């Protein structure tokens, strides 16, 4: 159940209340019976997983321009080469024949 933070407009008293999302917000301060308002706090959040990086959804033109400017192969080709090298190293037992 969410905890909501309220602040009184009259006396400045701050308090928290556990309420369901469907419950109506509090209207009166428990100390002075003045009007209260719900305090909204910024929420820290972490974006995890794929889809949150600029490189995930680049256009095809980006890769073409990069190759034209640098004349280097695509990053995916670099990864393939590294995997092939690792595969060859893992495949050899380290003993000479």
N, C-alpha and C positions, 0 to 999 in steps of 0.2 A: 504494500500500500504506500503511495507517495506521501512524502512529508512536505507540507507547504509552509512557507515562512510569511508571516504577516507583520505589519507595522502600523501602529496607531497614529492617526493624524493629529490628535489632540495632545496626548501625553508622551508620545514617542516610544511607548512600550513595544518591544518586539517579542514575538512568540511563534512557536512552531506547532502545527497541528497535523496529525496523520489523518488523511481523508481519502476517500475513493475519488477517482477522477470524475465520477458522475455526481458526487455530492456538491451542493451549492457552496460557493465561497463564504467564509465568515464575514459578517457585516459590522460587528461590534467588538470593542476591546473588552477583555475580561476584567481589567482593572477599573477603567473610568467610563465604560460603555460608549466611548467615542467611536467614530467611524474608522475602519481599518482598510488597508489595501494590501494586496498580495505582492510580495517582493519577488522579483524575478532575478535569479542569479545566472551568470554565464556558466555554461557547462563545458568542461574540458572533455574533448573526445579524441579518440585515436582512430585514424582510418587504416584498417588492416585489410590485407588481401589484394587481389589484382584489381585493376581498374582505377587506381588513384594516382597514376603517374602520367606525366605528359607523353612519355614514350609509348604508352599502351595503345593510344588511338591516333597515332600520327597518320597523315595522308601518304599515299604512295609517292606523291611528288617530292616529299621530304627526302626519301631514300635516293631518288634519282638525282636530286640536287647535291646531296652529300657525296655521292660517287663522282659526279662531275667536278666538284670543287676539290676533293682530296684525292680522287682516283683510287680509293681504297675499297676493299670488298665490304659487303654488308656485315653488320655485327652477327647476324645469324650464321654467316659463313665462318666467322672466327670461332664461334661456339662449336660448330661441327668439326673444325680442325682440332680443337682442344680435346673433344670427345674421342676422336680417332686416335690421337696421341696417347690419351689415357688408356684406351682399349688395347693398344699395342703394348704399352708398359704392363698392363694387368695380364695380358696374354702370355708374356714371356715369364718363365719361371725364375730367371736370374742365373741359371746354370749354363755353362758352355757345353757344346756338343762335341 
